Amino acid sequence: MFKTFVNALKIKDIRTKLLYTFFCLIIIRIGSQLPVPGIDRDLVASFLGGMTEAAGFISMLTGGSFESMSVFALGITPYITSSIIMQLLTIAIPKLEEMQKDGETGRKKIAEITRYVTIGLALLEAIALAIGFNNSNYITADNKVLAIIVIILALTGGSAFLMWLGEQITEKGIGNGISVILLINITAGFPQTFASLYETFIKNKTVVKGIIAAVVIIAVVILLTVLIILLQDAQRKISVQYAKKMQGRRMVGGQSTNIPLRVNTAGVIPVIFASSLMTTPIIITSFFKNASSTATTWDEILKYLSESNWCRFTIEGYGKYSLGLIIYVALLIFFAYFYTAITFNPMEVANNLKKQGGFIPGIRPGRPTVDYLTSVLNYVILLGAVGLTIVALIPIVFIGVFNAGIHFGGTSLIIVVGVILEILKQIETMMIERHYKGFLSED
């Protein structure tokens, strides 16, 4: 692999793309250390320490920027949310659906609208945070109004700049800019996570216990990585045959191909959506919670949403909070089906096959093809949802059983492994074009 990387650096355009991406990531990490003016960061850190899971999830997506309240505190999440919203709207609004089918021109228009939606979402989130900070007396400036305006502009501008950087990495770097930003944000928290694991399970333990703990931790990480690779690469291929037809004086067609259906069609989206729905109430109530008589009731309700309580059966009374685990699994499966339904349309695929003279062997064109694709898709989604649930639950069980205060979850590993695989495949493709051996070769 090292030799392949050296060969890749010998190619000027690949070397330029890698260096460009590297410098963009340096800018992101520098920006993650620039504080938003007018906020007491110590008070914010203390506040976030009271909502462990919610803070850990947000910190994972923002690379610790939210925890340190830097100008990149909102991260790239507004862009991800706006992209998902636009995908949903293309189904509900015919004009957007026409744009999507209008080739490169339509996609550029949708991308432009997505940028505006991103700015709007970032602005709303920044306003909510600024008001919450003001209500909690986290703003240190004398002029509160001016401080709130500065905070809103800084947070919104930081999110917009990250979106722009992501697009630049996609165009001039190695591609998948938004995913690359998520990758660097997540990996930035790995040293702290492993340090926490060391402090909890290895430090000040006997040699035997320390070795056993280290082996268990390494085994869990390796197991998760292998499962994610299998889940990301697994496909169900549906054979397609094209009928022969005359074009001029030549007989064309008759070739065979296939429709690759990824087992994990929805990717990491179900985990992000489910985790967001479980943590959002914790964040909102933490901002507005007071010392009223209902505070204790709210605390009890929020325990059902806290993943650290779901599998902690060793403490008396904690088993009842497993209801939150059932809700989480149900959300994972629901979003796996929901997101796949808006990204893969069996009727559209069947119609395209019919127009191009293609058919699935043994299945008649038209409605039977739609029914066949739907049945296969439902089966594939179920397998993917089960696999995704297993990957997501292994760290949760580990946290609950061993009382580990970490946030090294399946979500982060799915993103990291998935993005790395995509980067390697892209570099592989670039190098194959120039007759070099790639990262994924067996030699």
N, C-alpha and C positions, 0 to 999 in steps of 0.2 A: 504493500500500500504506500509506503514511504517513497519507493522508486517511482510509482505512478504519479504521486504528488509532485515529485521533482520534474517528471516529464510534462506534467500539466503546466508548471511554471515556465517551462521553456517555450510554450506557445504564447505569443505576445498578447493576443486578444483575451485568452483565458486568464493570463497573469494580470492584465489590466482590470478585468472584471472582478477578480478576487481581491486585488488591492483596493479598488474602489469600494467594494462591500466592506472591507476591513476598516477603512477610514470612516465610513458612515457609522459603523458600530462603535468606533471610538467616540465619535460625536455624541451618540446616544448615551453612552456611559458617562461622559462628561456632563451632559445635560441632566442626567439623573442625580447629580450631586449639587446642582444649582438650586438653592432654596427659594421658595416663593416669598417675597417680601411681606412683612407685616404680620407673620404668624409665629406664635410660640411653638416651635417644633418639639420641645420637650413635653409640653402639655398634650400635643397631638399624639406623640409616641406613647405617652401614658394612657391616653384614651383608647388607642388602638390595642394596647396590651390587655384591655378588659374584654375584648371580643376576638378571641384567639383564631377561630376558624375563619371568620369573615375577613379579618386582617390578613391572615395567611394566604387566602385565596386571591385577594386583591394584590397583595405584595408579590405573589407569584407572577401574575399577569403583567405587572408594571416594573418588575425587576427591583423592587424595594423603593421605587420612586414615591409611591403613595405613603409608605411608612415614614419616609424622610421628608415628605411634603415638598418635593422638588417641582420644577416647572413641567416635568413630564409625569406628574402624579396621576393624571387620567389615563396615561398610556395610550395604546392603540385600540382599546376596547370600543370607543365611540365609532371608529371606522368599521370594526367587525360587526357591531350591532347594526349600523346603517346598511352594510352590505347584505345582511340577512333580511332586513326590512325591505330592501329593494327587490330581493328575490321573491319575497312573499307578495309584494305589490305587482310584480310582473304577471302573476296569476290572476290577481283581482282586477287589474286595470288593463283593458285591451290595448291601449295606446303604448304602454310600456312593453307589452308582449310583442307588439309589432316592431318596436325598436330592437328588442332582443334578437328578433329573426332577421333584422336588416343588416346583417353582416358587421363589418368593422365600424362603419359609421354609427350604427345603432348602439353598439357596445360602448363607443366613446361618449355618446350622449348619456347613456345610463351611468357611466363612470363619473361624468361631470355632475349629474344629479346626486350621486352617492357622496361626492365630496361636500356638496351643500348640506345634505342631511347630516353628515359627520360633524360639520361645524355647528349645526343646530343642536345636536345631541350633546356635544362637548360644552356648548354654552349653557344648556340647561343643567348639566351636571355641575359645572363650575359655579353657577348661581346657587344651586342647592347646597354645595359644600361651603361657599362663602357665608351664606345665611346661617348654616349650622355652626360654623366656627364663631360667628358673631354672637349667636345665642348662648354658646358655651364659654364665651369670654376667652377664646383662644387668640384673638386679634390683639396685638400689642400696640399698634399705632394709635395716636391720639385722635386723628381724623378717621373715624370708623367708615364713613361713606367712601372716602377716597381709597382707603385700604381695601374695602370690598370690591371696588371697581378694578383696582390693580390686581387683586387675587383672581377675579373672573377673567381678566384679559390674559394674565400669565398662564393660567391653566388651559384656557381655550387655545391660545397661541401655541402652547407646548404640544397639545394634541394634534393641532393642524400641521405643525412642523414635522411631527413623527409620521403623519400620513404622507406628507410630501417626500420625506426620506424613504419611506417604504416604496413609493412609486418610482423613485430614482434607482433604488436597488433592483427593482423589477426590470426597468428599462436599460440601465447601464451596468448593473452588477450581475450577480449570478442568478437573479430571478426570485420569484416568491418573496418579495420584499417584506410584506406584512408578517409572513410566517418566520422569516429570518429575524425580525425584530422581536417577536415572541420568543424565539429560540434564545437570543442573547439575554433577554430579560429573565427567563427562567433559569438558565445556567448560571447567571450572576448570583443566584441565591443558593446554589449547590454547596459552596464551601461552608456557609453558615449552617446548612442542614446537616452536613456530615459532622461538623464540629459539635452540633447539638446531640447527634447520635453518639459521638465519642464520649461526651460529658455524661450522658445518661446511662449508657450501657457498658462502657469499657473502662473509663477512668476510675481509679480508686477501687477497682474490682480485682479479685484474684486472677492469676495468670490464666487458669483454666476457664473461669467464667468470662474473662475478657476475650479469649480466643473463640469460645463458643458463640458469644454475642457477635463478634466480628464476622464469623462464618455465616451466621443466620442473616445478618444484614446484607452481606455480599450475595448470598443465595437468593434473597428476596428481590434484590435489584436485578440480578441476572435473569431470574424467572420472569419478572415483569417485562424486561427488555425483549426476551425471546418471544413471549406471548404477544407483545405489541408488534414485533416484526412479522410474525405469522399472521396476525390479524390485519395488518396493513397491506401485506402482499397477497393474501388469499383472494382468489377470484373464482367465480362460477361462469364458465364460458359456454355460451349458447351458439351452437353451429348455425350458420346461415349459408344458403346456397343461392347463387344468382343464375337466373335462366339465360340461355343463349339467345342472342338476337342479332339481326343483320344491321350493320351500319355501313352504308355504301355497298362495297363489294366484299366486305370482311365480316366474318362471324365473330362477335365479341361476347363476353360474359361467360357463364359456366364455371366461374371460379368459386372457391369456397372460402369463407372467412368465419368470424365469430363475433359475438357481442360480449365483451368482458364486463361482468357485473361484480364489482368489488364487494366482498363480504361486509366490510365496514364502510358502507357507502356514505354514511353521514360523517365519518371521521371523528373528530373530537368535539363537534358541535353539541351532541347530546349531553356530554359531561359538563361542558361549560354552561349550557342552559340550566341543567338540573342544579348544579352547584350555585349558580347565580340566584335561582329562585329560593334555594334553601338559606343563603347567606344574606340576601337583601333585607328581609325583616329584621335580622339581627343588627344590621347597620342602621336602619331607620330608627328602630326603638332605642338604640344606644345614644343617638343624637337627642331624642326627645323624651327619654325616660326621666321621670322625676321620683320624688320620694312619696308619692301618693300611695294609697292603700292597694291600688291595682298593680303597683310595681312588682310585688312578689308574685302575683298571678302571671304577669307577663314573663318574668324570669323563668317560671315553671314551664310555660308554653315554649319559650325559646330553647329550653333544654332538649326538646324533641327535634329541633332543627340543627343542633350541634353534633357534628359527626364524632366528636371525641366521646360522646355518651352512648352511641349506638351499640357498640360492642363491648362496653365495659361491664361485664357480668359479674366481676369479682367483688364489686361494691354493692352492698344491699340497696335495693330499690332502683338500681340503674338499668335493670333489664327491661323495665317498662318503656324506656326511651327508644327501644328498638323499632317502635312504630315509625320513627323518623327514617330509619333505614329502609323500611318497606316503601314509604313514600318516595324516597330517593331512587330506589330501583324502578318503581313504576314510572317516574319521570324520565329516567334514562331510556326505558323501552319506548315510551310514548314519543319522545323527541327523535329517537332513531327512526321510527316509522314516519313521523311527521316531516322531518327534514328530507328524507329520501323521497317522499311523495311529491315534494315541490321541486326536486332536482331531477327526477327521472319519471317521465310520462310514458307508460307502456303504449297508450293509444297513439301518441306522436311517433314513437319508434316503429310501431306496426304500420302506420301510414307511410312513413318514409321508406320502409322496406318494400311496400307494395308499389310505390311510385318508381323505385329503382329496379323493380323486377326481382327482388329478393324474397326468400321464404325460408322458414324453419322446416327442415326435413320432418315429414310426418304431421305437420300442422298446417291447416289451410290458412291462406291469407285472410285478413280482415278481423272479424270479431274473435274467432278461435285463437289467432295469434295474440291478441290483446289479453284474452283470458289466460293463455299459457304464460306469457311474460309476467302477468300479475301474480300468478301462483308461484312461479319461480322466485320472483322478487320478494314476496312475503316470506318465503322460506329462507332466503339469503339474509334478509333483514333480521329475522329472528336469530339466526346464527351469529350475525354481527352484534346484535344487541346483547346476547348472552355473553359473548366474548368480551365486549366492552364493559359489561357489568362486572365480570370476574376481575378484569384488570383494575377497574376503579375501586373494587371492594377489598382487594388484598391489602393495600396500605391502610385502609380504614380499620380492618380487623386487626392489623399489626398495631395501630395507634391505640385501639381500645383495649386489647388484651394486655399489651405491655405498658400501657399508659405513657406512650411516647409523644412528647409535645413537639411534633414535627409536621411539616406540610409537604413532604416529598411524596405526592400522590400520583395516582395513575394518570391524572390529567396532564401533569407536567411531563411525565415520561412519554406519553402518547404524542404530545406536541414535539418534544425533542427528537425522539426516534423517527417520527414521521418526516419532520423537516430535514433531518440529516440524510435519510434515505432519498428524499427528493433531490437534495443538492448533489448527492453522489451520482444519481441517475442523470442529472443535467450535465454534470462534468463528463460523465461517461459518454453521453451523446456527442458532446463537443469534441471529445478526443477520438471517438470512433470516426468522425468525419475527417480526421487528420491521420488516421491509421496508427493511432497509439492504443496500447492496451489500457483498459480502464480500471477503475476502482473495484468494480463488481466482477472482474474476470476471476477465473479459478486459479490462475497461476500466481 
